[in-house]
Amino acid sequence: MAIDLLSRPAAPAPNTAVFMPELVYFEPDALLYPKGEQILAWAKKQGLDIHMTTSHNQIRDLPGESELEKYRIAKRTLVVGIRKTLKFETSKPSAEYAIPIATGCMGHCHYCYLQTTMGAKPYIRVYVNMNDILHAAQGYIDERAPEITRFEAACTSDPVGLEHISGSLKQVIEFMGQQEYGRLRFVTKYHHVEPLLDAKHNKRTRFRFSVNADYVIRNFEPGTSKFHERIEAAGKVAKAGYPLGFIIAPIIWHEGWEDGYAALMEKLYQALPPEATEDLTFEMIQHRFTKTAKNIIAQRYPKTKLEMDEEKRKYKWGKYGRGKYVYPDEQATALREFITERIFDKFPQAKIEYFT
């Protein structure tokens, strides 16, 4: 009997798996902390290749025949260490300070600014001395009280993608849940939110998801959760009582961009439960790049479709005498106005926090 393969329904695409490193390195002193012991036990249970290192900043023996291969292996390497620098960086416009619970990301987003800020150290680091980090955060809160101090937990990593290993994000959420003058914010491209749904957040953490037009996710965000997975997770987060937000970043000018961003807002409108719209924020960031980033991206993703033509851009000066290439004013205005109109059309009560 002949089988008609064409008439069969397509098998559903598998869900995006949680991050599983191939190599794990430990600083010896990290094993003096309960979190270090827990991660070691987890790594052994998973049968991972475990090594010791003198410092989480000094991983020099990664395998690989070429720089590109070394980079890809580094993105699958977890380093467990102690955060010694407890002076927090500023994190405008998202928050007052970045709270450093991890560094590095398992995603392969072509445009990511971590390409340059992490340079030759693209491996993923988690820190076990969370009490020290939270004590430092308390100092910043007390110093500014009674003003509210906001902390961004995703400046140098995607902590949701590491939560099944570290448990650190839930610690920070529950710490901030007890703070009268402290607030937490983070953004993710991952849908693995289950460990955080029962956290005692007291609505003092804003849980944000990075979303974009289909063209951008499809071409420039490998290694991250699919759009529908992120939105399903956003619904779970809203039902768990968290204030919800979306970051549309980077906004990319591409053929059919109007249709792409209109479709994005329509998908959000159709998928979100009512409670998700009660206290909803949006942040918008246009695509930008530096000359250094352009060179690194070309090396690491040689087939990328990411447009980085300096002749088509405007140079915007930044701090320390360095700048970046953004869209010319006319294009930036068109992007901002079009997406703003679509946001307020679908979510009239939402707040747009900034466009940059």
C-alpha positions as CSV (number, residue, x, y, z in Angstrom):
1,M,0.0,0.0,0.0
2,A,1.4,3.3,-1.1
3,I,1.8,6.0,1.6
4,D,1.0,9.6,0.6
5,L,3.7,11.5,2.4
6,L,2.5,14.9,1.0
7,S,-0.9,14.5,2.6
8,R,0.5,14.0,6.1
9,P,0.4,17.0,8.4
10,A,3.8,18.5,9.1
11,A,5.2,17.4,12.5
12,P,5.3,20.3,15.0
13,A,8.7,21.9,15.4
14,P,10.3,20.8,18.7
15,N,10.4,23.3,21.5
16,T,13.6,25.2,22.1
17,A,15.6,23.2,24.6
18,V,17.1,24.7,27.8
19,F,20.8,25.5,27.5
20,M,23.1,22.6,28.2
21,P,26.8,23.5,28.2
22,E,29.4,21.1,26.8
23,L,32.3,22.3,29.1
24,V,32.0,23.5,32.7
25,Y,34.9,25.3,34.5
26,F,35.0,26.0,38.2
27,E,37.1,28.4,40.2
28,P,38.3,26.4,43.3
29,D,36.8,28.9,45.7
30,A,33.4,28.8,44.0
31,L,33.0,25.3,45.5
32,L,33.1,26.9,49.0
33,Y,29.7,28.3,48.3
34,P,26.4,26.3,48.4
35,K,25.5,27.5,44.9
36,G,28.9,26.3,43.6
37,E,28.4,22.9,45.2
38,Q,24.8,22.7,43.7
39,I,26.0,23.5,40.2
40,L,28.9,21.0,40.5
41,A,26.4,18.3,41.5
42,W,24.1,19.3,38.6
43,A,27.0,19.2,36.1
44,K,28.1,15.7,37.3
45,K,24.5,14.5,37.0
46,Q,24.4,15.7,33.4
47,G,27.6,13.9,32.6
48,L,29.3,17.2,31.5
49,D,33.1,17.7,30.9
50,I,34.3,19.4,34.1
51,H,37.5,21.4,34.6
52,M,39.1,23.7,37.2
53,T,40.4,27.2,36.4
54,T,42.3,29.8,38.5
55,S,40.0,32.6,37.4
56,H,36.7,33.0,35.5
57,N,38.4,35.6,33.4
58,Q,41.2,33.3,32.3
59,I,39.8,30.5,30.2
60,R,42.6,29.9,27.6
61,D,42.5,26.3,26.7
62,L,39.2,26.0,24.8
63,P,39.3,23.5,22.0
64,G,38.9,24.4,18.3
65,E,40.9,24.5,15.2
66,S,40.0,28.0,14.2
67,E,38.9,31.2,15.9
68,L,35.4,30.7,14.6
69,E,35.3,27.2,16.0
70,K,36.7,28.4,19.3
71,Y,34.0,31.1,19.5
72,R,31.2,28.6,18.9
73,I,32.6,26.2,21.6
74,A,33.0,29.2,24.0
75,K,29.3,29.9,23.6
76,R,28.7,26.4,24.9
77,T,31.0,26.8,27.9
78,L,29.9,27.6,31.4
79,V,32.3,29.1,33.9
80,V,31.3,29.2,37.6
81,G,33.1,31.8,39.7
82,I,33.1,34.6,42.3
83,R,32.1,38.1,41.3
84,K,34.9,40.2,42.8
85,T,33.9,43.6,41.3
86,L,30.8,44.8,43.3
87,K,30.7,48.3,41.9
88,F,27.6,48.3,39.7
89,E,27.7,49.9,36.2
90,T,25.0,52.4,35.3
91,S,22.3,51.1,33.0
92,K,20.5,54.0,31.4
93,P,17.8,54.4,30.1
94,S,16.5,51.0,31.4
95,A,17.5,51.4,35.0
96,E,19.8,53.1,37.4
97,Y,22.2,50.2,37.8
98,A,23.1,46.8,36.3
99,I,23.1,44.0,38.8
100,P,25.7,41.4,37.8
101,I,24.5,37.9,38.3
102,A,25.9,36.4,35.1
103,T,28.0,37.4,32.1
104,G,27.6,36.0,28.6
105,C,24.8,34.5,26.6
106,M,24.1,31.2,24.9
107,G,22.2,32.9,22.1
108,H,23.7,33.7,18.7
109,C,22.1,37.0,17.9
110,H,24.1,38.5,15.1
111,Y,23.6,42.1,16.2
112,C,24.3,41.7,19.9
113,Y,26.5,44.4,21.6
114,L,28.1,41.6,23.7
115,Q,30.0,40.7,20.6
116,T,32.3,43.7,21.4
117,T,31.9,44.2,25.1
118,M,32.9,40.6,25.9
119,G,35.5,40.5,23.2
120,A,37.7,37.5,23.5
121,K,35.7,36.0,26.4
122,P,32.3,35.0,25.0
123,Y,31.9,32.1,27.4
124,I,29.1,32.2,29.9
125,R,29.9,33.0,33.6
126,V,27.6,32.6,36.6
127,Y,28.5,33.9,40.0
128,V,28.0,32.0,43.2
129,N,28.5,34.8,45.8
130,M,25.0,36.1,45.5
131,N,24.9,37.3,49.1
132,D,27.7,39.7,48.3
133,I,26.0,40.9,45.2
134,L,22.7,41.5,47.0
135,H,24.5,43.2,49.9
136,A,26.0,45.6,47.3
137,A,22.5,46.2,45.8
138,Q,21.2,47.0,49.3
139,G,23.8,49.7,49.6
140,Y,22.8,51.3,46.4
141,I,19.1,51.2,47.5
142,D,19.9,52.7,50.9
143,E,22.0,55.5,49.4
144,R,19.2,56.7,47.1
145,A,16.2,56.2,49.4
146,P,13.5,57.3,49.4
147,E,14.0,57.5,45.6
148,I,13.3,54.2,43.8
149,T,16.4,52.5,42.5
150,R,15.9,50.2,39.5
151,F,18.3,47.4,38.7
152,E,18.7,45.7,35.3
153,A,19.6,42.0,35.5
154,A,20.1,41.4,31.7
155,C,22.8,43.9,30.7
156,T,25.5,41.3,30.2
157,S,23.5,38.1,29.9
158,D,20.1,36.5,29.5
159,P,19.5,35.2,33.1
160,V,16.3,33.4,32.3
161,G,18.2,31.1,30.0
162,L,20.5,30.2,32.9
163,E,18.0,29.9,35.7
164,H,17.7,26.1,35.5
165,I,21.4,26.0,36.4
166,S,21.9,28.9,38.8
167,G,18.6,29.8,40.5
168,S,20.1,33.2,40.9
169,L,17.4,35.2,39.2
170,K,14.7,34.0,41.6
171,Q,17.0,35.0,44.5
172,V,17.2,38.6,43.2
173,I,13.4,38.7,42.4
174,E,12.6,37.7,46.0
175,F,15.2,40.0,47.4
176,M,13.6,42.9,45.5
177,G,10.2,41.8,46.5
178,Q,11.1,42.8,50.1
179,Q,12.5,46.2,49.2
180,E,10.4,49.3,49.6
181,Y,12.7,51.3,47.4
182,G,14.2,48.7,45.1
183,R,12.9,47.4,41.8
184,L,14.2,44.7,39.3
185,R,14.0,44.6,35.6
186,F,15.3,42.1,33.1
187,V,14.6,41.0,29.5
188,T,14.8,37.6,27.9
189,K,14.5,35.8,24.5
190,Y,13.8,32.5,26.3
191,H,10.6,30.9,27.3
192,H,11.9,28.7,30.2
193,V,10.1,30.7,32.9
194,E,8.6,27.9,35.1
195,P,11.2,28.3,37.9
196,L,10.2,31.9,38.3
197,L,6.4,31.7,38.3
198,D,6.1,31.0,42.1
199,A,8.6,33.6,43.1
200,K,7.5,36.1,45.8
201,H,7.9,39.2,43.5
202,N,5.3,41.5,45.1
203,K,5.1,43.2,41.7
204,R,8.5,44.8,42.2
205,T,10.0,43.0,39.2
206,R,9.1,43.9,35.6
207,F,9.5,40.8,33.4
208,R,10.2,41.8,29.8
209,F,10.4,39.8,26.6
210,S,12.4,40.8,23.6
211,V,10.2,40.6,20.4
212,N,10.7,41.6,16.8
213,A,9.4,41.3,13.3
214,D,9.5,37.8,11.9
215,Y,12.3,38.8,9.5
216,V,14.6,39.8,12.3
217,I,14.0,36.7,14.5
218,R,14.3,34.4,11.6
219,N,17.6,35.8,10.2
220,F,19.4,37.2,13.2
221,E,18.4,35.4,16.4
222,P,19.5,31.7,16.2
223,G,19.8,29.8,19.4
224,T,16.9,31.6,21.1
225,S,13.3,30.7,21.8
226,K,10.8,31.0,19.0
227,F,8.4,34.0,18.9
228,H,5.3,31.9,19.9
229,E,7.2,30.3,22.8
230,R,8.2,33.8,24.1
231,I,4.6,35.0,23.9
232,E,3.1,31.9,25.6
233,A,5.7,32.5,28.3
234,A,4.6,36.1,28.6
235,G,1.1,35.0,29.2
236,K,2.3,32.7,32.0
237,V,4.3,35.5,33.5
238,A,1.3,37.9,33.4
239,K,-0.9,35.3,35.1
240,A,1.7,34.9,37.8
241,G,1.2,38.6,38.6
242,Y,4.4,40.1,37.3
243,P,4.3,43.6,35.6
244,L,5.0,42.8,31.9
245,G,7.0,44.6,29.3
246,F,8.3,44.1,25.7
247,I,11.4,45.4,24.2
248,I,11.4,45.8,20.4
249,A,15.1,45.6,19.7
250,P,16.8,46.1,17.5
251,I,14.3,47.7,15.2
252,I,15.7,47.0,11.7
253,W,14.8,48.7,8.5
254,H,14.3,46.0,5.9
255,E,12.1,45.3,2.9
256,G,8.5,45.1,4.1
257,W,9.3,46.4,7.6
258,E,5.9,48.1,7.9
259,D,4.1,44.8,7.4
260,G,6.6,43.0,9.7
261,Y,6.1,45.4,12.6
262,A,2.4,45.7,12.1
263,A,2.1,41.9,12.1
264,L,4.2,41.8,15.3
265,M,1.7,44.0,17.1
266,E,-1.3,42.0,15.8
267,K,0.3,38.8,17.0
268,L,0.8,40.3,20.5
269,Y,-2.7,41.6,20.6
270,Q,-4.2,38.2,19.6
271,A,-2.1,36.1,21.9
272,L,-1.8,38.1,25.2
273,P,-4.3,37.4,28.0
274,P,-6.2,40.4,29.4
275,E,-4.1,40.5,32.6
276,A,-1.0,41.1,30.5
277,T,-2.3,44.5,29.3
278,E,-3.1,46.0,32.7
279,D,0.4,47.4,33.3
280,L,2.2,47.0,30.0
281,T,5.4,48.8,28.9
282,F,7.3,49.0,25.6
283,E,10.9,50.0,24.9
284,M,12.2,50.6,21.4
285,I,15.8,50.5,20.3
286,Q,16.8,51.0,16.7
287,H,19.7,48.9,15.3
288,R,23.1,50.4,15.7
289,F,26.6,49.2,15.3
290,T,30.2,50.3,15.8
291,K,33.1,49.7,13.4
292,T,34.6,47.2,15.8
293,A,31.3,45.3,16.1
294,K,30.9,45.3,12.3
295,N,34.3,43.6,11.9
296,I,33.6,41.0,14.7
297,I,30.2,40.2,13.4
298,A,31.6,39.6,9.9
299,Q,34.1,37.2,11.3
300,R,31.8,35.3,13.6
301,Y,28.7,35.2,11.2
302,P,30.3,35.5,7.8
303,K,27.0,34.7,6.0
304,T,24.9,37.3,8.0
305,K,22.3,39.4,6.1
306,L,22.6,42.1,8.7
307,E,23.0,45.5,6.9
308,M,25.9,47.5,8.3
309,D,26.6,49.9,5.5
310,E,28.2,53.0,7.1
311,E,27.3,55.1,4.1
312,K,23.6,54.5,4.8
313,R,23.8,55.5,8.5
314,K,24.2,58.5,10.7
315,Y,27.2,58.6,13.1
316,K,26.0,59.3,16.7
317,W,28.6,60.3,19.2
318,G,28.6,58.6,22.6
319,K,30.4,58.9,25.9
320,Y,34.2,58.5,26.0
321,G,34.5,60.0,22.6
322,R,33.2,56.9,20.9
323,G,30.2,56.6,18.7
324,K,28.0,54.3,16.7
325,Y,26.1,54.2,13.5
326,V,22.3,54.6,13.7
327,Y,19.6,55.2,11.1
328,P,19.4,58.7,9.6
329,D,16.8,61.0,11.3
330,E,14.2,60.5,8.6
331,Q,14.3,56.7,8.9
332,A,14.5,56.7,12.7
333,T,11.4,59.0,12.9
334,A,9.5,56.8,10.4
335,L,10.3,53.7,12.5
336,R,9.4,55.3,15.8
337,E,6.1,56.9,14.6
338,F,4.9,53.8,12.8
339,I,5.5,51.4,15.6
340,T,4.3,53.9,18.2
341,E,1.0,54.2,16.4
342,R,0.6,50.4,16.2
343,I,1.3,50.0,19.9
344,F,-1.3,52.5,20.9
345,D,-3.8,51.1,18.4
346,K,-3.6,47.7,20.0
347,F,-2.7,48.6,23.6
348,P,-4.0,52.1,24.3
349,Q,-3.2,51.9,28.0
350,A,0.4,50.9,27.5
351,K,3.4,53.1,28.3
352,I,6.3,53.6,25.9
353,E,9.3,54.1,28.1
354,Y,11.7,55.3,25.4
355,F,12.9,55.1,21.8
356,T,16.6,55.3,21.2
